Amino acid sequence: MNQISEFEKYILEKSNKVKISSKEINKGDIFLALKGKNFHGNQFINSSLRRGAKYCLTDNKNFAKNSKIIYVNNVINYLNNLALKKRDLYKGKVIGITGSAGKTTLKETLAFFLKRNEIISFSKKSYNNKLGVLISILNINLNSTYSIFEIGTNNFGEIKNLTKIVKPTEIFITNIQSTHLQSFRSKKNIAKEKADIFNSKYNNQKRRLFLNINSDFENMLIQKAKKENNLNLVLINELNTKYFIKKIIDKNKFHRVYFSINKKKLVLDIKNPIRFRLINLLFCFAFFDQNSLKTNIITKWQKYLKPVDGRGLIHNILINKKKIKVIDESYNSNPDTMKQSIDYFTNIKKKDSQKILILGNMNELGKNTYKLHFKLLTELDKSDFKFVILCGEFFRRSIIKLNNPKNEFIYIENRNEIMKFLNKKIHNNDIILIKCSNSTEVNKFAKNLLKKVI
């Protein structure tokens, strides 16, 4: 067997061996030497070998001949072909999750419950672009009964291309929201793009589609799904009689949530009944019921479920020897998720605490960017916070247009100035919520602030 055949046999038989960061390499792993934003992975081949990499894959033929260094002309094209081979070998159920927001949270929630009784494979982090999907497929455990993939897009045609590779049998579409409008221009176009995940032209393996209907754009998906053959449509909302939340009762220190799951009443006591998290639980209940899995796994384990980093995880930190709570929603945002976070923060009731809201730019909103930022501020001003700290050019232009706001809106230019402000104004037991898009100044501020976690 030649070198490339041995490499392919290894990657097809093993699981969770493929890595793109040399810092994460352990003995027996495979390092992909890819071009990054600042460096090329070729610079880290030798360090990966020292850390115990079994193989390094590169497109640089100038490396000295070595049984551990595999040369291919184009790494991505090679991985694509290899991923298709491994997908064809996999006989378990493949779950594909797409949607404007909430893909990673739903994936982590579903994986949390499934792994209690099943062998599963699921994509790490937010691996939902082409490279992430290829790595996730190559890391599949072929003995797993379920594998879960995120399928993302920020431009036309990406869903169909990823769907052709993943070929999910069980499909979730979380929502249709105002994301990547710079490319898609409208929610209608976003809905069309997302619908490709169950289109027979790209996915003849589809069997079941889970949908939560909140708007006309999600209703568009229903109409498209009804035209497909061999696709069972599973709806979760109050208009559906099979899977829905019946009622929520405030019990002072917690909320009692009544779920109706296929005419069976299930009750959970939940501290913070945040809407999108309840919807994720409903998605999981529906999936378990449809696949004849025991729903009591969810009722038993949900109290141990934690939010994902950057998506609502609560941290205790110290600022100037003062203990405060930080609700980290800094991973990403759009007008819909920003509004959800603000509503959640508004409903938090805690005596002797200041509530400080820190918001950063919402990116990729296209021609209506400033209009959407201003609209958010007018909605936000109906709530009451001690301080609302805004950072980013979109908010700077929007705040100027506000007339006699009820809240104290404070525009701060950068992360260092935000920290200086907090050092002066923070009190013991204060609560901060941070919400922004990726790679914004506020996103960088959040990463620095969370180094102070206690």
Beta strands, then each sheet from edge to edge (+ up, - down):
strand 1: 18-19
strand 2: 30-32
strand 3: 55-58
strand 4: 69-71
strand 5: 93-98
strand 6: 120-122
strand 7: 146-150
strand 8: 170-173
strand 9: 208-211
strand 10: 232-235
strand 11: 243-250
strand 12: 255-261
strand 13: 264-270
strand 14: 313-319
strand 15: 322-329
strand 16: 355-360
strand 17: 387-391
strand 18: 409-411
strand 19: 431-435
sheet 1: 1+ 2+ 3+ 4+
sheet 2: 6+ 7+ 5+ 8+ 9+ 10+
sheet 3: 11+ 12- 13+
sheet 4: 14+ 15- 19- 16- 17- 18-
end
